[in-house]
Amino acid sequence: MQQLPINEIARQFAAAMEKSQNLPPPDIERRQTMLLEKLCRHARMHVPFYRDSGRLDAVFRKDDAFDRTRWSEIPVLTRAEAQDNEKALQAEKVPPEMLPLMDDRTSGSTGTPLRIKRTSMQVIYSQVLLQRSIKWNNCGPLGRLAITDVVTQDGEHSASESSEQAVIVPAHIPASEQMDIIAREKPSHAIVFPNLVESWIDTGDLEKLSSLRAIFTTGEILRPEIKTLLGRSLKALVVNLYSATETGPIAIAGPDGRLRVSEEIMLLEQPPGPIDPSKPIAVTATPFYSYGMPLLRYATGDYVRFSARRAREATGLRRLEAVLGRERSLFRRRDGTRIWPAVHGDVLGEIIPLRGWQLIQETSDDIVLKIVTPIDPSPDVIRQCRDALEKMVPGFNTRIEVVDRIADDRAAGKRFESCLSLLDS
């Protein structure tokens, strides 16, 4: 059977998503179960990691029927385990409709990058989800798209969505040069790391970005105070796109600004029972179309909080209250308990003008807040910052350091993480 053109596949999927975003939860669950079964059968037959280990035996009964109720018995796949089994996770055979495969890789923020085999369907559906977000946020039409591209040490590029039409903005070059590319090529929309956009604002030469209707921030957490800063400084709409290289778009900001889960392309696991919006949940995701390199019950290392509020639009899609960060963003007290450092940059910004901040746990007792500011703060201002920090993250010895810039170079193109514990590094 002849394969449909890419544009027709995208059109049909977009039309289907118009309906699926308002389906009742049981209908969405039935569709997800069908997609999970197809992927598991493929992995059990064509992927050495799953075929040779019996890892998926729990979800297949003696008569070979698929049993979704035992999904949680499949071991969670960690990034370290995926890296150790990179070749074995690659499929020996891929359905024709998933070809061609494209090479991609993670940024390496947790160490060695993980090399990914992405199917053409994953790329198509990511583009359709971007169009959905453009429609939700009324920031179309899409002309040219600019994409932050990470160039790795061996010269490879990692922008999986790049195409001949895309404007590539290398993440490693100075902010002024990145903005020169935007000014010259005049894209209408951009997918960029939040911290790179902050560096654009720092240049004060925002007229170079005048062609942009919308900026989709991805790859890092967009802190509320940074979104406010971007909204004040730029004419472009700022939209949060929560994504991981390994999985694709996990959730995208909807019409109300809240993140909506990409239910059509992946299973994002949620604990059974009533939703507790205050409880951090480890992200465990299964991308349905990852036939080139199936990642079943994959732990990204992130934590999120699910929302219990009812949506008025796209009612069939679950919502996230917040994306909290990586596991290494958890701080550890001396008694072993783990906490999320609830630092609010807008609170600190009322005390001192901020160009950037990072909170680091150095020992079980000591934390340091590094701040970048255009002023020379007085001892009283430093004291006020420390007092505010001690209220937000109590129980630690705190100190404030004023620095010229913040960069821990954990990942190419990403300047730093807002909160970082060195205890487990």
Secondary structure, 3 states (H helix, E strand, C coil): CCCCCHHHHHHHHHHHHHHHCCCCHHHHHHHHHHHHHHHHHHHHHHCHHHHCCCCCHHHECCCCCECHHHHHHCCCECHHHHHHCCCCCCCCCCCHHHCCCEEEECCCCCCCCCEEEECHHHHHHHHHHHHHHHHHCCCCCCCCEEEEECECCCCCECCCCCCCCCEEEECCCCHHHHHHHHHHHCCCEEEECHHHHHHHHHHCCHHHHCCCCEEEECCCCCCHHHHHHHHHHCCCEEEEEEEECCCEEEEEECCCCCEEECCCCEEECCCCCCCCCCCCEEEEEEECCCCCCCCCCEEEEEEEEECCCCCCCCCCCCEEEEEEEEHHHCEECCCCCEECCCCCHHHHHCCCCCCEEEEEECCCCEEEEEEECCCCCCHHHHHHHHHHHHHHCCCCEEEEEECCCCCCCCECCECCCCEEECCCC
